[in-house]
Amino acid sequence: EVQLVESGGGLVQAGGSLKLSCTATDFGFDEYAIAWFRQAPGKELEGVSCLSTRDGSTAYADSVKDRFTISSDNAKKTVYLQMNSLKSEDTAVYYCAVDLWAFAHLDAAEMNYWGKGTLVTVSS
């Protein structure tokens, strides 16, 4: 059974950095889009960033461009989200998700698998 396991969340002060990781286990696919979504308390799910192993394409939400960077280690089936210059509005549960055989996009409805999330709290 495919599982996505997120890690790296925690409490950080505004202006600080965190690096999230998501590892796919029992995952035999080589071409997929792997994305980060987040949901803040009382708000809708928001696409944050995505990377496709098909062509290396990436996608970012405008709210995180120039602050967050997505990368991957395909051999380890792991994707990372380096988050810099964090703001209080970045506080949310961050979820990892996969869309098989896809190019990079931030459409949650197209994702095939989801992790359980990791909490990021940014204190002001």
DSSP file with accessible surface (Angstrom, degrees, kcal/mol):
  #  RESIDUE AA STRUCTURE BP1 BP2  ACC     N-H-->O    O-->H-N    N-H-->O    O-->H-N    TCO  KAPPA ALPHA  PHI   PSI    X-CA   Y-CA   Z-CA
    1    1 A E              0   0  183      0, 0.0     2,-0.2     0, 0.0    24,-0.1   0.000 360.0 360.0 360.0 128.8    0.0    0.0    0.0
    2    2 A V        -     0   0   23     22,-0.1     2,-0.4     2,-0.0    24,-0.2  -0.438 360.0-177.0 -66.9 133.4    1.4    3.4   -1.0
    3    3 A Q  E     -A   25   0A  99     22,-1.8    22,-2.9    -2,-0.2     2,-0.5  -0.995  18.6-156.2-132.5 142.3    2.1    5.7    1.9
    4    4 A L  E     -A   24   0A  11    110,-0.4   112,-0.6    -2,-0.4     2,-0.6  -0.981  14.5-166.9-114.4 123.2    3.3    9.3    1.9
    5    5 A V  E     -A   23   0A  77     18,-2.4    18,-2.2    -2,-0.5     2,-0.3  -0.950   2.2-161.1-118.9 116.0    5.0   10.2    5.2
    6    6 A E  E     +A   22   0A  21     -2,-0.6     2,-0.3    16,-0.2    16,-0.2  -0.639  15.9 164.8 -92.3 151.8    5.7   13.9    5.9
    7    7 A S  E     +A   21   0A  62     14,-2.3    14,-2.7    -2,-0.3   111,-0.1  -0.964  39.8  68.7-154.3 166.3    8.2   15.1    8.5
    8    8 A G        +     0   0   35      1,-0.3    11,-0.3    -2,-0.3    14,-0.0   0.344  60.8 134.7 105.6  -6.0   10.0   18.3    9.5
    9    9 A G        +     0   0   29     12,-0.1     2,-0.3     9,-0.1    -1,-0.3  -0.202  22.4 117.0 -69.8 168.7    7.2   20.4   10.8
   10   10 A G  E     -d  120   0B  29    109,-0.7   111,-2.9   108,-0.1     2,-0.5  -0.988  61.6 -48.0 164.4-165.9    7.5   22.3   14.0
   11   11 A L  E     +d  121   0B 127     -2,-0.3     2,-0.3   109,-0.2   111,-0.2  -0.858  53.1 165.2-102.9 131.3    7.4   25.7   15.7
   12   12 A V  E     -d  122   0B  25    109,-2.6   111,-2.6    -2,-0.5     2,-0.2  -0.985  34.8-111.2-143.6 151.3    9.6   28.5   14.2
   13   13 A Q  E >   -d  123   0B 150     -2,-0.3     3,-2.4   109,-0.2    73,-0.2  -0.482  49.4 -84.6 -79.8 153.7    9.7   32.2   14.6
   14   14 A A  T 3  S+     0   0   50    109,-2.8    73,-0.2     1,-0.3    -1,-0.1  -0.305 119.3  29.7 -55.7 137.3    8.7   34.6   11.8
   15   15 A G  T 3  S+     0   0   55     71,-3.3    70,-0.6     1,-0.3    -1,-0.3   0.233 101.1 112.0  92.2 -11.6   11.6   35.1    9.5
   16   16 A G    <   -     0   0   23     -3,-2.4    70,-2.3    70,-0.2     2,-0.3  -0.074  60.1-119.3 -85.4-172.5   13.0   31.6   10.2
   17   17 A S        -     0   0   61     67,-0.2     2,-0.3    68,-0.2    67,-0.2  -0.924  21.3-179.8-131.7 153.5   13.3   28.5    8.1
   18   18 A L  E     - B   0  83A  35     65,-2.1    65,-3.4    -2,-0.3     2,-0.5  -0.976  16.2-146.6-144.7 152.7   12.1   24.9    8.0
   19   19 A K  E     - B   0  82A 103     -2,-0.3     2,-0.3   -11,-0.3    63,-0.2  -0.976  14.7-160.3-124.7 117.4   12.6   22.1    5.7
   20   20 A L  E     - B   0  81A   0     61,-2.6    61,-2.4    -2,-0.5     2,-0.3  -0.696   4.3-161.0 -92.5 149.2    9.8   19.6    5.2
   21   21 A S  E     -AB   7  80A  25    -14,-2.7   -14,-2.3    -2,-0.3     2,-0.4  -0.956   7.8-170.1-127.4 148.4   10.3   16.1    3.8
   22   22 A a  E     -AB   6  79A   0     57,-2.2    57,-2.5    -2,-0.3     2,-0.5  -0.965   6.7-168.8-138.8 122.3    7.9   13.6    2.2
   23   23 A T  E     -AB   5  78A  50    -18,-2.2   -18,-2.4    -2,-0.4     2,-0.5  -0.937  12.3-145.3-115.0 131.6    8.9   10.1    1.5
   24   24 A A  E     -A    4   0A   9     53,-2.7     3,-0.3    -2,-0.5     2,-0.3  -0.835  17.9-164.6 -94.6 126.8    6.8    7.7   -0.6
   25   25 A T  E     +A    3   0A  52    -22,-2.9   -22,-1.8    -2,-0.5     3,-0.1  -0.830  69.5  14.9-112.5 154.1    6.9    4.0    0.6
   26   26 A D  S    S+     0   0  122     -2,-0.3     2,-0.6     1,-0.2    -1,-0.2   0.905  90.6 146.6  50.9  45.1    5.8    1.0   -1.4
   27   27 A F        +     0   0   17     -3,-0.3    -1,-0.2     1,-0.1    -3,-0.1  -0.914  26.9 174.4-121.1 105.0    5.8    3.3   -4.4
   28   28 A G        +     0   0   71     -2,-0.6     2,-0.3    -3,-0.1    -1,-0.1   0.290  44.3 107.8 -96.9  13.3    6.7    1.7   -7.7
   29   29 A F        -     0   0   58      1,-0.1     3,-0.1     0, 0.0    -2,-0.1  -0.649  41.8-174.0 -94.7 146.9    6.1    4.6  -10.0
   30   30 A D  S    S+     0   0  123     -2,-0.3     2,-0.5     1,-0.2    -1,-0.1   0.606  72.9  55.9-110.0 -20.5    8.9    6.6  -11.6
   31   31 A E  S    S+     0   0   88      2,-0.0    70,-2.5    21,-0.0     2,-0.3  -0.950  73.0 115.7-121.4 115.2    6.8    9.4  -13.3
   32   32 A Y  E     -E  100   0B   7     -2,-0.5    21,-3.1    68,-0.3     2,-0.5  -0.979  58.4-111.2-164.7 164.1    4.6   11.4  -11.1
   33   33 A A  E     -EF  99  52B   0     66,-2.9    66,-2.7    -2,-0.3     2,-0.5  -0.943  29.1-165.2-105.4 131.4    3.9   14.9   -9.8
   34   34 A I  E     -EF  98  51B   4     17,-3.0    17,-2.4    -2,-0.5     2,-0.3  -0.983  15.4-179.9-121.9 129.1    4.5   15.3   -6.1
   35   35 A A  E     -EF  97  50B   0     62,-3.2    62,-2.3    -2,-0.5     2,-0.5  -0.844  27.2-132.8-131.7 160.6    3.1   18.3   -4.4
   36   36 A W  E     +EF  96  49B   0     13,-3.4    12,-2.9    -2,-0.3    13,-1.6  -0.965  25.2 177.3-112.7 132.3    2.7   20.2   -1.1
   37   37 A F  E     -EF  95  47B   3     58,-3.0    58,-3.1    -2,-0.5     2,-0.3  -0.847   8.9-159.4-121.8 163.4   -0.6   21.5    0.0
   38   38 A R  E     -EF  94  46B  14      8,-2.5     8,-3.1    -2,-0.3     2,-0.4  -0.990   9.6-161.3-144.6 153.1   -1.5   23.3    3.2
   39   39 A Q  E     -E   93   0B  80     54,-2.1    54,-2.2    -2,-0.3     6,-0.2  -0.945   9.9-159.6-137.1 115.6   -4.6   24.0    5.3
   40   40 A A    >   -     0   0   22      4,-0.5     3,-2.4    -2,-0.4    52,-0.2  -0.528  45.5 -74.9 -86.4 157.3   -4.7   26.7    7.9
   41   41 A P  T 3  S+     0   0  113      0, 0.0    -1,-0.1     0, 0.0     3,-0.1  -0.282 118.5   2.4 -55.0 127.2   -7.3   26.7   10.6
   42   42 A G  T 3  S+     0   0   92      1,-0.2     2,-0.3    -3,-0.1    -2,-0.0   0.540 113.8 103.7  75.2   6.4  -10.6   27.7    9.2
   43   43 A K  S <  S-     0   0  141     -3,-2.4    -1,-0.2     1,-0.1     3,-0.1  -0.773  73.0 -99.2-119.9 166.2   -9.3   28.0    5.7
   44   44 A E        -     0   0  171     -2,-0.3    -4,-0.5     1,-0.1     2,-0.1  -0.353  49.8 -84.2 -78.5 161.7   -9.5   26.0    2.5
   45   45 A L        -     0   0   66     -6,-0.2     2,-0.4    -2,-0.1    -6,-0.2  -0.415  49.5-160.2 -63.9 136.5   -6.8   23.7    1.3
   46   46 A E  E     -F   38   0B  69     -8,-3.1    -8,-2.5    -2,-0.1     2,-0.3  -0.977  16.9-125.7-127.5 132.4   -4.2   25.6   -0.7
   47   47 A G  E     +F   37   0B  15     -2,-0.4   -10,-0.2    59,-0.2     3,-0.1  -0.605  29.6 174.7 -73.0 133.8   -1.7   24.3   -3.2
   48   48 A V  E     -     0   0B   0    -12,-2.9    13,-2.6     1,-0.4     2,-0.3   0.829  55.0 -23.4-107.5 -54.9    1.8   25.4   -2.2
   49   49 A S  E     -FG  36  60B   0    -13,-1.6   -13,-3.4    11,-0.2    -1,-0.4  -0.989  51.3-166.1-161.6 155.2    4.3   23.8   -4.6
   50   50 A C  E     -FG  35  59B   0      9,-2.2     9,-2.1    -2,-0.3     2,-0.4  -0.995   3.2-165.0-148.3 149.3    4.7   20.8   -6.9
   51   51 A L  E     -FG  34  58B  17    -17,-2.4   -17,-3.0    -2,-0.3     2,-0.5  -0.999  11.1-149.5-135.5 137.9    7.4   19.0   -8.8
   52   52 A S  E  >  -F   33   0B   0      5,-2.5     4,-1.7    -2,-0.4     3,-0.3  -0.915   8.8-159.0-109.0 131.6    7.1   16.5  -11.6
   53   53 A T  T  4 S+     0   0   26    -21,-3.1   -20,-0.1    -2,-0.5    -1,-0.1   0.559  87.4  73.7 -80.6  -6.8    9.6   13.7  -12.2
   54   54 A R  T  4 S-     0   0  102     48,-0.5    -1,-0.2   -22,-0.4    49,-0.1   0.912 126.6  -8.7 -70.1 -42.9    8.4   13.5  -15.8
   55   55 A D  T  4 S-     0   0   94     -3,-0.3    -2,-0.2     2,-0.1    -1,-0.1   0.333  92.9-107.7-139.2   4.3   10.1   16.7  -16.9
   56   56 A G     <  +     0   0   49     -4,-1.7    -3,-0.1     1,-0.2    47,-0.0   0.552  64.4 156.1  77.7   6.5   11.4   18.4  -13.8
   57   57 A S        -     0   0   34     -5,-0.1    -5,-2.5    -6,-0.1     2,-0.3  -0.290  23.0-162.0 -67.1 151.8    8.7   21.1  -14.0
   58   58 A T  E     -G   51   0B  70     -7,-0.2     2,-0.3    46,-0.1    -7,-0.2  -0.911   9.2-161.6-131.2 160.4    7.8   22.9  -10.9
   59   59 A A  E     -G   50   0B  26     -9,-2.1    -9,-2.2    -2,-0.3     2,-0.4  -0.993   7.0-172.3-142.1 144.3    4.8   25.0   -9.7
   60   60 A Y  E     -G   49   0B  54     -2,-0.3   -11,-0.2   -11,-0.2     2,-0.2  -0.992  27.0-117.0-135.9 145.4    4.5   27.5   -6.9
   61   61 A A    >>  -     0   0   13    -13,-2.6     3,-1.8    -2,-0.4     4,-1.1  -0.516  32.5-119.7 -71.1 147.7    1.7   29.4   -5.3
   62   62 A D  T 34 S+     0   0  133      1,-0.3     3,-0.4     2,-0.2    -1,-0.1   0.843 111.2  64.4 -57.6 -32.5    2.2   33.2   -5.6
   63   63 A S  T 34 S+     0   0   51      1,-0.2    -1,-0.3     3,-0.0   -15,-0.1   0.658 112.3  32.4 -68.5 -16.2    2.1   33.4   -1.9
   64   64 A V  T X> S+     0   0    0     -3,-1.8     4,-2.5   -16,-0.2     3,-2.2   0.445  83.6 126.7-120.4  -4.5    5.3   31.4   -1.5
   65   65 A K  T 3< S+     0   0  102     -4,-1.1     4,-0.1    -3,-0.4   -16,-0.0  -0.277  81.0  15.2 -56.5 141.0    7.3   32.2   -4.6
   66   66 A D  T 34 S+     0   0  169      2,-0.4    -1,-0.3     1,-0.1     3,-0.1   0.393 126.5  60.3  73.1  -1.5   10.8   33.4   -3.9
   67   67 A R  T <4 S+     0   0   27     -3,-2.2    17,-2.1     1,-0.2     2,-0.3   0.652  98.5  50.6-118.1 -35.3   10.6   32.0   -0.3
   68   68 A F  E  <  -C   83   0A   4     -4,-2.5     2,-0.4    15,-0.2    -2,-0.4  -0.841  60.7-166.8-109.1 146.3    9.9   28.3   -0.8
   69   69 A T  E     -C   82   0A  75     13,-2.4    13,-3.0    -2,-0.3     2,-0.4  -0.995   6.7-154.1-134.4 128.4   11.9   25.8   -2.9
   70   70 A I  E     +C   81   0A   8     -2,-0.4     2,-0.3    11,-0.2    11,-0.2  -0.788  23.3 159.8 -99.7 141.5   10.8   22.3   -3.8
   71   71 A S  E     -C   80   0A  48      9,-1.9     9,-3.1    -2,-0.4     2,-0.3  -0.945  18.1-150.2-150.0 170.9   13.3   19.6   -4.7
   72   72 A S  E     -C   79   0A  44     -2,-0.3     2,-0.5     7,-0.3     7,-0.2  -0.980  20.8-148.9-147.4 156.8   13.5   15.9   -4.8
   73   73 A D  E >>> -C   78   0A  50      5,-3.0     5,-2.0    -2,-0.3     3,-0.6  -0.916  21.4-171.0-120.2  96.2   15.7   12.8   -4.4
   74   74 A N  G >45S+     0   0   78     -2,-0.5     3,-0.9     1,-0.3    -1,-0.1   0.843  81.8  57.8 -63.4 -34.4   14.1   10.5   -6.9
   75   75 A A  G 345S+     0   0   96      1,-0.3    -1,-0.3     2,-0.1    -2,-0.0   0.861 113.6  39.8 -63.2 -33.4   16.1    7.5   -5.8
   76   76 A K  G <45S-     0   0  132     -3,-0.6    -1,-0.3     2,-0.2    -2,-0.2   0.424 106.6-127.9 -93.4  -0.3   14.8    7.9   -2.3
   77   77 A K  T <<5 +     0   0   41     -3,-0.9   -53,-2.7    -4,-0.5     2,-0.4   0.910  65.2 137.3  51.8  44.8   11.3    8.8   -3.5
   78   78 A T  E   < -BC  23  73A  11     -5,-2.0    -5,-3.0   -55,-0.2     2,-0.4  -0.964  39.9-164.9-126.6 137.8   11.5   11.8   -1.3
   79   79 A V  E     -BC  22  72A   0    -57,-2.5   -57,-2.2    -2,-0.4     2,-0.3  -0.931  10.1-156.1-119.1 145.2   10.5   15.4   -2.0
   80   80 A Y  E     -BC  21  71A  46     -9,-3.1    -9,-1.9    -2,-0.4     2,-0.5  -0.893   9.5-158.5-119.3 152.2   11.6   18.4    0.1
   81   81 A L  E     -BC  20  70A   0    -61,-2.4   -61,-2.6    -2,-0.3     2,-0.6  -0.927   9.6-160.9-130.8 104.8   10.1   21.8    0.7
   82   82 A Q  E     -BC  19  69A  56    -13,-3.0   -13,-2.4    -2,-0.5     2,-0.6  -0.799  11.0-165.7 -84.9 120.5   12.6   24.4    1.9
   83   83 A M  E     +BC  18  68A   0    -65,-3.4   -65,-2.1    -2,-0.6     2,-0.3  -0.942  11.1 174.4-115.4 116.0   10.7   27.2    3.5
   84   84 A N        +     0   0   58    -17,-2.1   -67,-0.2    -2,-0.6   -68,-0.2  -0.743  58.9  23.5-115.1 164.5   12.5   30.5    4.2
   85   85 A S  S    S-     0   0   69    -70,-0.6    -1,-0.2    -2,-0.3   -69,-0.2   0.901  84.7-159.7  49.1  48.4   11.4   33.9    5.4
   86   86 A L        -     0   0    2    -70,-2.3   -71,-3.3    -3,-0.2     2,-0.3  -0.253   8.0-159.3 -65.7 145.6    8.4   32.2    7.1
   87   87 A K    >   -     0   0   89    -73,-0.2     3,-2.3    -3,-0.1     4,-0.2  -0.826  32.6-108.3-120.4 161.6    5.5   34.4    8.0
   88   88 A S  G >  S+     0   0   56     -2,-0.3     3,-1.8     1,-0.3    34,-0.3   0.848 118.0  63.1 -59.5 -31.5    2.6   33.8   10.5
   89   89 A E  G 3  S+     0   0  113      1,-0.3    -1,-0.3   -49,-0.0   -49,-0.1   0.548  88.7  69.7 -73.9  -4.6    0.3   33.2    7.6
   90   90 A D  G <  S+     0   0    0     -3,-2.3    -1,-0.3     2,-0.0     2,-0.2   0.521  70.4 119.1 -83.9  -6.8    2.3   30.2    6.6
   91   91 A T    <   +     0   0   33     -3,-1.8     2,-0.3    -4,-0.2    30,-0.2  -0.440  42.7 107.3 -61.6 124.1    1.0   28.5    9.8
   92   92 A A  E    S- H   0 120B   1     28,-2.0    28,-2.9    -2,-0.2     2,-0.6  -0.964  75.7 -81.4-177.2 169.7   -0.9   25.4    8.6
   93   93 A V  E     -EH  39 119B  41    -54,-2.2   -54,-2.1    -2,-0.3     2,-0.5  -0.855  47.8-146.3 -88.0 127.5   -0.9   21.6    8.3
   94   94 A Y  E     -EH  38 118B   0     24,-3.2    24,-2.0    -2,-0.6     2,-0.4  -0.864  14.7-165.7-102.9 128.3    1.2   20.8    5.3
   95   95 A Y  E     -E   37   0B  56    -58,-3.1   -58,-3.0    -2,-0.5     2,-0.4  -0.886  12.1-143.9-115.0 144.7    0.2   17.7    3.3
   96   96 A a  E     +E   36   0B   0     -2,-0.4    19,-2.6   -60,-0.2     2,-0.3  -0.816  25.4 176.7-101.3 142.7    2.2   15.8    0.6
   97   97 A A  E     -EI  35 114B   0    -62,-2.3   -62,-3.2    -2,-0.4     2,-0.4  -0.988  17.1-146.3-148.3 154.7    0.3   14.4   -2.3
   98   98 A V  E     -EI  34 113B   0     15,-2.2    14,-3.3    -2,-0.3    15,-1.6  -0.976   6.4-168.3-127.7 136.9    1.0   12.5   -5.6
   99   99 A D  E >   -E   33   0B  20    -66,-2.7   -66,-2.9    -2,-0.4     3,-1.2  -0.985  32.9-125.7-118.9 116.6   -0.6   12.6   -9.0
  100  100 A L  E 3  S-E   32   0B  20     -2,-0.5   -68,-0.3     1,-0.2     3,-0.1  -0.342  82.2  -2.7 -69.1 140.2    0.6    9.7  -11.1
  101  101 A W  T 3  S+     0   0  149    -70,-2.5   -69,-0.2     1,-0.2    -1,-0.2   0.679 102.6 136.4  59.7  24.4    2.1   10.4  -14.5
  102  102 A A    <   -     0   0   13     -3,-1.2   -48,-0.5   -71,-0.1    -1,-0.2  -0.613  54.7-127.2-104.5 159.3    1.4   14.1  -14.2
  103  103 A F        -     0   0  100     -2,-0.2   -70,-0.1     1,-0.1   -52,-0.1  -0.512  59.0 -65.5 -87.1 169.9    3.3   17.3  -14.9
  104  104 A A  S    S+     0   0   23     -2,-0.2     2,-0.3   -54,-0.1    -1,-0.1  -0.314  73.3 140.0 -64.9 133.3    3.5   19.8  -12.1
  105  105 A H        -     0   0   43    -46,-0.1   -46,-0.1   -54,-0.1   -54,-0.1  -0.963  49.9-132.5-161.1 170.6    0.2   21.4  -11.0
  106  106 A L        +     0   0   53     -2,-0.3     2,-0.9   -59,-0.1   -59,-0.2  -0.147  56.8 129.3-125.9  37.3   -1.6   22.4   -7.9
  107  107 A D    >   -     0   0   78      1,-0.2     3,-1.6     2,-0.0     4,-0.3  -0.828  38.8-166.3 -96.0 105.4   -5.0   20.9   -8.4
  108  108 A A  G >  S+     0   0   31     -2,-0.9     3,-1.5     1,-0.3    -1,-0.2   0.824  83.2  65.6 -61.4 -31.9   -5.9   18.9   -5.3
  109  109 A A  G 3  S+     0   0   85      1,-0.3    -1,-0.3    -3,-0.1    -2,-0.0   0.716  98.0  55.0 -65.7 -20.0   -8.7   17.1   -6.9
  110  110 A E  G <  S+     0   0  105     -3,-1.6    -1,-0.3   -11,-0.0    -2,-0.2   0.534  81.4 112.6 -90.4  -6.7   -6.3   15.3   -9.3
  111  111 A M    <   -     0   0   17     -3,-1.5   -12,-0.3    -4,-0.3     3,-0.1  -0.447  46.9-166.4 -74.8 139.6   -4.1   13.8   -6.6
  112  112 A N  S    S+     0   0   86    -14,-3.3     2,-0.4     1,-0.2   -13,-0.2   0.763  70.7  29.3 -92.7 -33.6   -4.1   10.1   -6.2
  113  113 A Y  E     -I   98   0B  77    -15,-1.6   -15,-2.2  -110,-0.0     2,-0.3  -0.982  63.5-167.2-133.3 148.7   -2.4    9.7   -2.8
  114  114 A W  E     -I   97   0B  96     -2,-0.4  -110,-0.4   -17,-0.2   -17,-0.2  -0.969  13.5-137.9-134.9 145.2   -2.2   11.9    0.3
  115  115 A G        -     0   0   10    -19,-2.6  -110,-0.2    -2,-0.3     3,-0.1  -0.357  31.4-110.0 -86.4 179.8   -0.1   11.9    3.4
  116  116 A K        -     0   0  192   -112,-0.6  -111,-0.1     1,-0.2   -21,-0.1   0.583  60.2-118.6 -91.3 -11.8   -1.4   12.6    6.9
  117  117 A G        -     0   0   23    -21,-0.1     2,-0.4   -24,-0.1   -22,-0.2   0.034  12.6-120.2  99.2 157.1    0.2   16.0    7.2
  118  118 A T  E     - H   0  94B  23    -24,-2.0   -24,-3.2  -111,-0.1     2,-0.4  -0.997  27.9-121.1-137.7 137.7    2.8   17.8    9.4
  119  119 A L  E     - H   0  93B  96     -2,-0.4  -109,-0.7   -26,-0.2     2,-0.5  -0.648  21.9-170.0 -87.1 131.0    2.0   20.9   11.4
  120  120 A V  E     -dH  10  92B   0    -28,-2.9   -28,-2.0    -2,-0.4     2,-0.5  -0.983   4.5-173.5-116.8 124.2    4.0   24.1   10.8
  121  121 A T  E     -d   11   0B  48   -111,-2.9  -109,-2.6    -2,-0.5     2,-0.6  -0.982   5.1-166.5-121.8 123.1    3.5   26.9   13.3
  122  122 A V  E     -d   12   0B   7     -2,-0.5     2,-0.4   -34,-0.3  -109,-0.2  -0.941  10.7-153.0-111.5 118.0    5.1   30.3   12.7
  123  123 A S  E      d   13   0B  43   -111,-2.6  -109,-2.8    -2,-0.6   -35,-0.0  -0.710 360.0 360.0 -92.8 140.4    5.1   32.6   15.7
  124  124 A S              0   0  137     -2,-0.4    -1,-0.0  -111,-0.2   -37,-0.0  -0.413 360.0 360.0 -96.9 360.0    5.1   36.3   15.2
